Amino acid sequence: MPDNTDSSDSDSKKNEFQLEDISGVGEATRKKLRDAGILTVRSLALYPIAKLMDDAGLGEKTSIKLVKAAQDLEKMGFKSAERIWEKRRDLKRITTGSNNLDELLGGGIETGSVTELFGEYRTGKTQLAHQLCVNAQLPYEEGGVNGGALYIDAEGTFRPERVINMAEALDLDYNEVLKKIVVGRAYNSDHQILLAKESSKIITEKNIKLIIVDSIISHFRSEYIGRGTLATRQQILNTHIHDLLRLSETYDELAVLFTNQVSSKPDVFYGNPTTHTGGNIVAHGSTIRIYLRKGKGEQRVAKVVDAPHLPEADAVFSITDDGIRD
């Protein structure tokens, strides 16, 4: 592994190299990579070798060689903690529309990470997802990232009418806002996984800065029934979540957020029996985990359950006609 502790940050190099710059990548290989959704040197560098063999139909030796060459170009060796801090200090975040919730999250939904929202029915998961699709389009100085959103709708709950309400409340042209939200209706778990893989083909073209999956688990719960299918379900779900995580690490200023359902633990007699679905696979796959619950009236309570840089804390926000507010 090359010593990269004193080299320039790989982010400044991202756009300098193309797939054809890698030795051994001819037209045929480039087509296989593109068909697999691998469009950049960085996405190739982050791709697991076994998965590359399956998705692109390449041999083991070729896959190892290509991934190693891509990692060398991206200088994916060691970095000093100081350089990592410099990068995180400039990290962009998307405002939720609520100052309380933004403060809880350290400024908003973090780019370069995967955020999980889980909670019972009507706790605001889909409402918050809609609001973020609008807010992502705001300029940087207003808490946005000046980009579009990709919404994978697994439950048929995406509503353009709600987007229009939220856009008008921010004095935005709702026609322009709707144009910048790309929606894919996922009809089963296989289709959901395919949409996530295909998203890499339009992220750059559509300037996508936010990916929403609402919800991550619904199709898996309905299709994999019984203990005999649990191991298979978890393995496929794990791969799906890591596909999303890899997207967040491949593209600049891209935030990924998925919603998750809850279930009740029958053996809990004291405390809250509600827990997220998907088990440890989902818990370990997401970077930041937020639990939503109902408050009084239109109020909702958000709690940071797990985050590498945030303490466990609560924040109260409201769901109004205009969207997410304090």
Buried (B, 14 or more C-beta within 10 A) or exposed (E): EEEBEEBEBBEEBBEEBEBEEBEEBEEEBBEBBBEBBBBBBBBBBBBBBEBBBEBBEBEEEBBBBBBBBBBBBBBBBEBEEEBEEEBEEEEBBBBBBBEBBBEBBBBBBBBBBBBBBBBBEEBBBBBBBBBBBBBBBBEEEEBBBBBBBBBBBBBEBBEBEBBBBBBBBBEBEBEEBBEBBBBBBBEEBEBBBBBBBEBBEBBEEBBBBBBBBBBBBBBBBEEBEEEEEEEEBBEBBBBBBBBBBBBBBBBBBBBBBBBBBBEEEEEEEEEEEBBBBBBEBBBEBBBBBBBBBBBEEEEBBBBBBBBEEBEEEEBBBBBBEBBBBB
